[in-house]
């Protein structure tokens, strides 16, 4: 995959059970993943095959955390990913799990 496939800044449409929101993700060469719009969080991404990768991002808030786990497929200058987002309270108990689909277009 040459690494460059994933590295960069991405504008994403996040499809939730309650509707769609816009986020921005940044994937760095060193394997870090950052959510910079539509929430603030950080984590990692890993190439999983030819044109596929997974990413995990944790948003931490005073009232708890949101854990994003996605498996992605690169398609031209975009990617489509899906996975489970887990919302937890500060005590670690799970509030809900939602299946999320993300469609992203490269910005840089």
VMD Tcl script that builds the backbone (N, CA, C; Angstrom):
set m [mol new atoms 324]
animate dup $m
set s [atomselect $m all]
$s set {name element resname resid chain x y z} {
  {N N UNK 1 A 0.840 -1.193 0.000}
  {CA C UNK 1 A 0.000 0.000 0.000}
  {C C UNK 1 A 0.877 1.247 0.000}
  {N N UNK 2 A 2.124 1.120 0.388}
  {CA C UNK 2 A 3.033 2.239 0.348}
  {C C UNK 2 A 2.828 3.255 1.456}
  {N N UNK 3 A 1.901 2.982 2.367}
  {CA C UNK 3 A 1.722 3.880 3.507}
  {C C UNK 3 A 1.002 5.173 3.166}
  {N N UNK 4 A 1.296 5.740 1.988}
  {CA C UNK 4 A 0.718 7.040 1.649}
  {C C UNK 4 A -0.785 6.976 1.442}
  {N N UNK 5 A -1.289 5.786 1.161}
  {CA C UNK 5 A -2.710 5.668 0.886}
  {C C UNK 5 A -3.573 6.252 1.987}
  {N N UNK 6 A -3.180 6.051 3.206}
  {CA C UNK 6 A -4.014 6.433 4.345}
  {C C UNK 6 A -3.599 7.793 4.911}
  {N N UNK 7 A -2.306 8.096 4.837}
  {CA C UNK 7 A -1.764 9.281 5.493}
  {C C UNK 7 A -2.357 10.550 4.895}
  {N N UNK 8 A -2.832 11.443 5.768}
  {CA C UNK 8 A -3.373 12.715 5.326}
  {C C UNK 8 A -4.559 13.140 6.157}
  {N N UNK 9 A -5.244 14.149 5.640}
  {CA C UNK 9 A -6.412 14.710 6.313}
  {C C UNK 9 A -7.658 14.348 5.520}
  {N N UNK 10 A -8.710 13.934 6.228}
  {CA C UNK 10 A -9.914 13.420 5.590}
  {C C UNK 10 A -11.160 14.113 6.146}
  {N N UNK 11 A -12.054 14.501 5.252}
  {CA C UNK 11 A -13.369 15.015 5.647}
  {C C UNK 11 A -14.355 13.854 5.552}
  {N N UNK 12 A -15.073 13.606 6.618}
  {CA C UNK 12 A -15.893 12.397 6.695}
  {C C UNK 12 A -17.347 12.695 7.006}
  {N N UNK 13 A -18.222 11.922 6.398}
  {CA C UNK 13 A -19.631 11.899 6.775}
  {C C UNK 13 A -19.850 10.678 7.649}
  {N N UNK 14 A -20.346 10.913 8.861}
  {CA C UNK 14 A -20.519 9.846 9.838}
  {C C UNK 14 A -22.000 9.524 9.937}
  {N N UNK 15 A -22.366 8.316 9.508}
  {CA C UNK 15 A -23.761 7.898 9.547}
  {C C UNK 15 A -24.062 7.201 10.854}
  {N N UNK 16 A -24.887 7.864 11.675}
  {CA C UNK 16 A -25.294 7.287 12.960}
  {C C UNK 16 A -26.751 6.873 12.862}
  {N N UNK 17 A -27.210 6.059 13.812}
  {CA C UNK 17 A -28.636 5.696 13.816}
  {C C UNK 17 A -29.543 6.938 13.836}
  {N N UNK 18 A -29.093 8.027 14.449}
  {CA C UNK 18 A -29.916 9.225 14.547}
  {C C UNK 18 A -29.721 10.238 13.433}
  {N N UNK 19 A -28.885 9.927 12.442}
  {CA C UNK 19 A -28.644 10.875 11.363}
  {C C UNK 19 A -27.180 10.926 10.995}
  {N N UNK 20 A -26.799 11.997 10.297}
  {CA C UNK 20 A -25.446 12.093 9.768}
  {C C UNK 20 A -24.752 13.340 10.299}
  {N N UNK 21 A -23.483 13.215 10.651}
  {CA C UNK 21 A -22.688 14.356 11.086}
  {C C UNK 21 A -21.404 14.403 10.267}
  {N N UNK 22 A -20.705 15.529 10.356}
  {CA C UNK 22 A -19.443 15.693 9.634}
  {C C UNK 22 A -18.290 15.686 10.627}
  {N N UNK 23 A -17.241 14.959 10.290}
  {CA C UNK 23 A -16.030 14.912 11.111}
  {C C UNK 23 A -14.823 15.108 10.212}
  {N N UNK 24 A -13.678 15.382 10.835}
  {CA C UNK 24 A -12.413 15.355 10.114}
  {C C UNK 24 A -11.428 14.487 10.888}
  {N N UNK 25 A -10.727 13.646 10.136}
  {CA C UNK 25 A -9.717 12.767 10.706}
  {C C UNK 25 A -8.366 13.107 10.097}
  {N N UNK 26 A -7.316 12.927 10.881}
  {CA C UNK 26 A -5.953 13.025 10.365}
  {C C UNK 26 A -5.223 11.734 10.707}
  {N N UNK 27 A -4.646 11.097 9.674}
  {CA C UNK 27 A -3.859 9.879 9.853}
  {C C UNK 27 A -2.413 10.217 9.525}
  {N N UNK 28 A -1.513 10.001 10.476}
  {CA C UNK 28 A -0.107 10.366 10.303}
  {C C UNK 28 A 0.732 9.157 9.902}
  {N N UNK 29 A 1.905 9.453 9.348}
  {CA C UNK 29 A 2.828 8.419 8.889}
  {C C UNK 29 A 3.224 7.473 10.031}
  {N N UNK 30 A 3.281 8.006 11.262}
  {CA C UNK 30 A 3.729 7.179 12.402}
  {C C UNK 30 A 2.631 6.284 12.968}
  {N N UNK 31 A 1.449 6.276 12.309}
  {CA C UNK 31 A 0.385 5.383 12.751}
  {C C UNK 31 A -0.583 5.997 13.742}
  {N N UNK 32 A -0.432 7.296 14.028}
  {CA C UNK 32 A -1.396 7.935 14.916}
  {C C UNK 32 A -2.605 8.415 14.117}
  {N N UNK 33 A -3.743 8.394 14.775}
  {CA C UNK 33 A -5.004 8.841 14.184}
  {C C UNK 33 A -5.601 9.889 15.116}
  {N N UNK 34 A -6.068 10.994 14.538}
  {CA C UNK 34 A -6.623 12.073 15.344}
  {C C UNK 34 A -7.971 12.500 14.780}
  {N N UNK 35 A -8.926 12.665 15.672}
  {CA C UNK 35 A -10.226 13.230 15.320}
  {C C UNK 35 A -10.153 14.716 15.646}
  {N N UNK 36 A -10.258 15.577 14.619}
  {CA C UNK 36 A -10.016 17.002 14.819}
  {C C UNK 36 A -11.273 17.850 14.662}
  {N N UNK 37 A -12.351 17.263 14.141}
  {CA C UNK 37 A -13.618 17.979 13.988}
  {C C UNK 37 A -14.750 17.000 14.221}
  {N N UNK 38 A -15.820 17.457 14.860}
  {CA C UNK 38 A -16.914 16.551 15.191}
  {C C UNK 38 A -16.606 15.761 16.439}
  {N N UNK 39 A -15.721 16.318 17.266}
  {CA C UNK 39 A -15.229 15.643 18.464}
  {C C UNK 39 A -13.731 15.825 18.504}
  {N N UNK 40 A -13.138 15.492 19.632}
  {CA C UNK 40 A -11.677 15.552 19.758}
  {C C UNK 40 A -11.224 14.222 20.339}
  {N N UNK 41 A -10.352 13.551 19.622}
  {CA C UNK 41 A -9.884 12.274 20.131}
  {C C UNK 41 A -8.617 11.851 19.428}
  {N N UNK 42 A -7.973 10.827 19.955}
  {CA C UNK 42 A -6.755 10.328 19.335}
  {C C UNK 42 A -6.651 8.827 19.497}
  {N N UNK 43 A -5.856 8.237 18.633}
  {CA C UNK 43 A -5.674 6.794 18.665}
  {C C UNK 43 A -4.663 6.374 17.627}
  {N N UNK 44 A -4.917 5.238 16.980}
  {CA C UNK 44 A -3.970 4.672 16.033}
  {C C UNK 44 A -4.694 4.136 14.802}
  {N N UNK 45 A -3.936 4.022 13.720}
  {CA C UNK 45 A -4.429 3.313 12.541}
  {C C UNK 45 A -3.379 2.290 12.121}
  {N N UNK 46 A -3.844 1.219 11.454}
  {CA C UNK 46 A -2.972 0.132 11.041}
  {C C UNK 46 A -3.401 -0.360 9.667}
  {N N UNK 47 A -2.447 -0.507 8.763}
  {CA C UNK 47 A -2.745 -1.131 7.468}
  {C C UNK 47 A -3.066 -2.602 7.712}
  {N N UNK 48 A -4.133 -3.096 7.097}
  {CA C UNK 48 A -4.546 -4.489 7.319}
  {C C UNK 48 A -4.463 -5.317 6.047}
  {N N UNK 49 A -4.119 -4.678 4.933}
  {CA C UNK 49 A -4.028 -5.406 3.675}
  {C C UNK 49 A -3.810 -4.440 2.534}
  {N N UNK 50 A -3.997 -4.901 1.312}
  {CA C UNK 50 A -3.842 -4.051 0.135}
  {C C UNK 50 A -5.066 -3.137 0.029}
  {N N UNK 51 A -4.893 -1.888 0.439}
  {CA C UNK 51 A -5.993 -0.944 0.342}
  {C C UNK 51 A -6.990 -1.018 1.477}
  {N N UNK 52 A -6.628 -1.708 2.554}
  {CA C UNK 52 A -7.513 -1.753 3.719}
  {C C UNK 52 A -6.737 -1.353 4.971}
  {N N UNK 53 A -7.455 -0.777 5.930}
  {CA C UNK 53 A -6.837 -0.399 7.197}
  {C C UNK 53 A -7.900 -0.335 8.272}
  {N N UNK 54 A -7.447 -0.330 9.507}
  {CA C UNK 54 A -8.374 -0.167 10.623}
  {C C UNK 54 A -7.894 0.994 11.471}
  {N N UNK 55 A -8.821 1.640 12.165}
  {CA C UNK 55 A -8.430 2.706 13.071}
  {C C UNK 55 A -9.284 2.687 14.316}
  {N N UNK 56 A -8.667 3.113 15.414}
  {CA C UNK 56 A -9.285 3.141 16.729}
  {C C UNK 56 A -9.025 4.511 17.328}
  {N N UNK 57 A -10.069 5.206 17.703}
  {CA C UNK 57 A -9.919 6.543 18.272}
  {C C UNK 57 A -10.737 6.637 19.550}
  {N N UNK 58 A -10.128 7.226 20.576}
  {CA C UNK 58 A -10.808 7.396 21.860}
  {C C UNK 58 A -11.025 8.888 22.123}
  {N N UNK 59 A -12.293 9.240 22.320}
  {CA C UNK 59 A -12.647 10.598 22.751}
  {C C UNK 59 A -12.905 10.528 24.245}
  {N N UNK 60 A -12.211 11.353 25.015}
  {CA C UNK 60 A -12.414 11.343 26.460}
  {C C UNK 60 A -13.060 12.656 26.898}
  {N N UNK 61 A -14.090 12.532 27.715}
  {CA C UNK 61 A -14.849 13.676 28.218}
  {C C UNK 61 A -14.951 13.559 29.731}
  {N N UNK 62 A -15.310 14.640 30.380}
  {CA C UNK 62 A -15.492 14.601 31.838}
  {C C UNK 62 A -16.539 13.561 32.214}
  {N N UNK 63 A -17.570 13.441 31.377}
  {CA C UNK 63 A -18.674 12.526 31.702}
  {C C UNK 63 A -18.462 11.104 31.205}
  {N N UNK 64 A -17.322 10.866 30.533}
  {CA C UNK 64 A -17.067 9.516 30.065}
  {C C UNK 64 A -16.234 9.500 28.802}
  {N N UNK 65 A -16.430 8.496 27.958}
  {CA C UNK 65 A -15.612 8.364 26.755}
  {C C UNK 65 A -16.420 7.777 25.612}
  {N N UNK 66 A -15.909 8.015 24.398}
  {CA C UNK 66 A -16.476 7.438 23.191}
  {C C UNK 66 A -15.341 6.737 22.464}
  {N N UNK 67 A -15.503 5.438 22.243}
  {CA C UNK 67 A -14.474 4.646 21.579}
  {C C UNK 67 A -14.948 4.288 20.174}
  {N N UNK 68 A -14.182 4.737 19.172}
  {CA C UNK 68 A -14.506 4.518 17.776}
  {C C UNK 68 A -13.605 3.415 17.244}
  {N N UNK 69 A -14.197 2.361 16.698}
  {CA C UNK 69 A -13.431 1.257 16.116}
  {C C UNK 69 A -13.967 1.015 14.712}
  {N N UNK 70 A -13.114 1.220 13.706}
  {CA C UNK 70 A -13.562 1.142 12.320}
  {C C UNK 70 A -12.608 0.320 11.463}
  {N N UNK 71 A -13.194 -0.411 10.514}
  {CA C UNK 71 A -12.419 -1.118 9.502}
  {C C UNK 71 A -12.725 -0.455 8.167}
  {N N UNK 72 A -11.673 -0.070 7.431}
  {CA C UNK 72 A -11.832 0.786 6.259}
  {C C UNK 72 A -11.277 0.161 4.985}
  {N N UNK 73 A -11.865 0.589 3.860}
  {CA C UNK 73 A -11.402 0.210 2.527}
  {C C UNK 73 A -11.163 1.499 1.745}
  {N N UNK 74 A -9.937 1.670 1.221}
  {CA C UNK 74 A -9.621 2.830 0.390}
  {C C UNK 74 A -10.284 2.668 -0.970}
  {N N UNK 75 A -10.864 3.767 -1.467}
  {CA C UNK 75 A -11.500 3.767 -2.790}
  {C C UNK 75 A -11.138 5.079 -3.473}
  {N N UNK 76 A -10.150 5.052 -4.373}
  {CA C UNK 76 A -9.728 6.272 -5.041}
  {C C UNK 76 A -9.207 7.279 -4.029}
  {N N UNK 77 A -9.786 8.489 -4.042}
  {CA C UNK 77 A -9.341 9.509 -3.088}
  {C C UNK 77 A -10.238 9.552 -1.849}
  {N N UNK 78 A -10.839 8.400 -1.551}
  {CA C UNK 78 A -11.699 8.329 -0.376}
  {C C UNK 78 A -11.578 6.988 0.314}
  {N N UNK 79 A -12.318 6.834 1.402}
  {CA C UNK 79 A -12.446 5.521 2.020}
  {C C UNK 79 A -13.838 5.377 2.618}
  {N N UNK 80 A -14.246 4.144 2.740}
  {CA C UNK 80 A -15.492 3.817 3.433}
  {C C UNK 80 A -15.128 2.896 4.577}
  {N N UNK 81 A -15.673 3.173 5.759}
  {CA C UNK 81 A -15.383 2.307 6.899}
  {C C UNK 81 A -16.647 2.071 7.702}
  {N N UNK 82 A -16.620 1.010 8.486}
  {CA C UNK 82 A -17.737 0.720 9.374}
  {C C UNK 82 A -17.223 0.011 10.606}
  {N N UNK 83 A -18.000 0.100 11.666}
  {CA C UNK 83 A -17.598 -0.535 12.916}
  {C C UNK 83 A -18.496 -0.096 14.043}
  {N N UNK 84 A -18.061 -0.408 15.245}
  {CA C UNK 84 A -18.861 -0.158 16.438}
  {C C UNK 84 A -18.279 1.004 17.222}
  {N N UNK 85 A -19.125 1.950 17.576}
  {CA C UNK 85 A -18.752 3.017 18.494}
  {C C UNK 85 A -19.383 2.718 19.844}
  {N N UNK 86 A -18.557 2.747 20.901}
  {CA C UNK 86 A -19.003 2.427 22.255}
  {C C UNK 86 A -18.961 3.682 23.111}
  {N N UNK 87 A -20.087 3.997 23.732}
  {CA C UNK 87 A -20.177 5.152 24.629}
  {C C UNK 87 A -20.162 4.644 26.063}
  {N N UNK 88 A -19.215 5.181 26.869}
  {CA C UNK 88 A -19.095 4.745 28.259}
  {C C UNK 88 A -19.186 5.935 29.200}
  {N N UNK 89 A -19.678 5.660 30.401}
  {CA C UNK 89 A -19.693 6.668 31.458}
  {C C UNK 89 A -18.314 6.733 32.112}
  {N N UNK 90 A -18.102 7.732 32.957}
  {CA C UNK 90 A -16.814 7.923 33.626}
  {C C UNK 90 A -16.423 6.693 34.449}
  {N N UNK 91 A -17.400 5.953 34.962}
  {CA C UNK 91 A -17.095 4.764 35.763}
  {C C UNK 91 A -16.767 3.542 34.901}
  {N N UNK 92 A -16.804 3.723 33.576}
  {CA C UNK 92 A -16.437 2.635 32.681}
  {C C UNK 92 A -17.602 1.805 32.191}
  {N N UNK 93 A -18.810 2.052 32.717}
  {CA C UNK 93 A -19.957 1.261 32.280}
  {C C UNK 93 A -20.408 1.712 30.891}
  {N N UNK 94 A -20.853 0.749 30.096}
  {CA C UNK 94 A -21.269 1.034 28.727}
  {C C UNK 94 A -22.688 1.575 28.697}
  {N N UNK 95 A -22.850 2.748 28.057}
  {CA C UNK 95 A -24.168 3.347 27.891}
  {C C UNK 95 A -24.852 2.757 26.670}
  {N N UNK 96 A -24.106 2.743 25.548}
  {CA C UNK 96 A -24.667 2.155 24.331}
  {C C UNK 96 A -23.551 1.834 23.349}
  {N N UNK 97 A -23.894 0.955 22.419}
  {CA C UNK 97 A -23.024 0.635 21.304}
  {C C UNK 97 A -23.826 0.891 20.038}
  {N N UNK 98 A -23.199 1.543 19.072}
  {CA C UNK 98 A -23.895 1.843 17.827}
  {C C UNK 98 A -23.038 1.428 16.645}
  {N N UNK 99 A -23.695 0.880 15.625}
  {CA C UNK 99 A -22.975 0.553 14.395}
  {C C UNK 99 A -22.891 1.826 13.561}
  {N N UNK 100 A -21.671 2.224 13.201}
  {CA C UNK 100 A -21.425 3.488 12.520}
  {C C UNK 100 A -20.782 3.214 11.163}
  {N N UNK 101 A -21.251 3.942 10.149}
  {CA C UNK 101 A -20.651 3.869 8.817}
  {C C UNK 101 A -20.092 5.247 8.480}
  {N N UNK 102 A -18.845 5.283 8.016}
  {CA C UNK 102 A -18.166 6.539 7.721}
  {C C UNK 102 A -17.722 6.538 6.261}
  {N N UNK 103 A -18.021 7.632 5.570}
  {CA C UNK 103 A -17.598 7.827 4.180}
  {C C UNK 103 A -16.710 9.064 4.152}
  {N N UNK 104 A -15.469 8.931 3.694}
  {CA C UNK 104 A -14.510 10.034 3.780}
  {C C UNK 104 A -13.880 10.352 2.430}
  {N N UNK 105 A -13.542 11.640 2.269}
  {CA C UNK 105 A -12.851 12.136 1.083}
  {C C UNK 105 A -11.552 12.800 1.530}
  {N N UNK 106 A -10.477 12.567 0.810}
  {CA C UNK 106 A -9.179 13.132 1.155}
  {C C UNK 106 A -9.184 14.647 1.001}
  {N N UNK 107 A -8.630 15.344 1.998}
  {CA C UNK 107 A -8.453 16.792 1.926}
  {C C UNK 107 A -7.013 17.155 1.591}
  {N N UNK 108 A -6.052 16.349 2.066}
  {CA C UNK 108 A -4.636 16.615 1.752}
  {C C UNK 108 A -3.964 15.308 1.363}
}
mol reanalyze $m
mol bondsrecalc $m
mol representation Tube
mol addrep $m
